[in-house]
Amino acid sequence: MKIFVAGLPYDLDDAELEEIFEKFGKVDSAKVAMDKMTGKSRGFGFVEMPIEEEAKDAIENLNDISLGKKPMVVKAAEERQPGAGGGNFNRRPGGFQNRGPRRY
């Protein structure tokens, strides 16, 4: 089962995230999302646990606890929709990037 975890302290790394979830069972992977430009944590991550009951136990016990300034949000990860995510790099507030006058 894949678990989404938000509200992570910005100095938390993959190994520490895995350690938190290992208290509830076997962890296949734990990954903190990193910003590609700055290399810093984005404050959320994903954990994969192979046994659904252990994953649900982790969700129930870890959701809403605070590791830092804010409470964590821990829930089952939703499947990503095709074409979802990204796509904002070419936008300005209020609409698409101005590309100059159209020539016909």
Secondary structure in CASP SS format (residue, H / E / C, confidence):
PFRMAT SS
TARGET T0000
AUTHOR 0000-0000-0000
METHOD secondary structure of the structure
MODEL  1
M C 1.00
K E 1.00
I E 1.00
F E 1.00
V E 1.00
A E 1.00
G C 1.00
L C 1.00
P C 1.00
Y C 1.00
D C 1.00
L C 1.00
D C 1.00
D H 1.00
A H 1.00
E H 1.00
L H 1.00
E H 1.00
E H 1.00
I H 1.00
F H 1.00
E H 1.00
K C 1.00
F C 1.00
G C 1.00
K C 1.00
V C 1.00
D C 1.00
S E 1.00
A E 1.00
K E 1.00
V E 1.00
A E 1.00
M E 1.00
D C 1.00
K C 1.00
M C 1.00
T C 1.00
G C 1.00
K C 1.00
S E 1.00
R E 1.00
G E 1.00
F E 1.00
G E 1.00
F E 1.00
V E 1.00
E E 1.00
M C 1.00
P C 1.00
I C 1.00
E H 1.00
E H 1.00
E H 1.00
A H 1.00
K H 1.00
D H 1.00
A H 1.00
I H 1.00
E H 1.00
N H 1.00
L H 1.00
N C 1.00
D C 1.00
I C 1.00
S E 1.00
L C 1.00
G C 1.00
K C 1.00
K C 1.00
P E 1.00
M C 1.00
V E 1.00
V E 1.00
K E 1.00
A E 1.00
A C 1.00
E C 1.00
E C 1.00
R C 1.00
Q C 1.00
P C 1.00
G C 1.00
A C 1.00
G C 1.00
G C 1.00
G C 1.00
N C 1.00
F C 1.00
N C 1.00
R E 1.00
R E 1.00
P C 1.00
G C 1.00
G E 1.00
F E 1.00
Q C 1.00
N C 1.00
R C 1.00
G C 1.00
P C 1.00
R C 1.00
R C 1.00
Y C 1.00
END
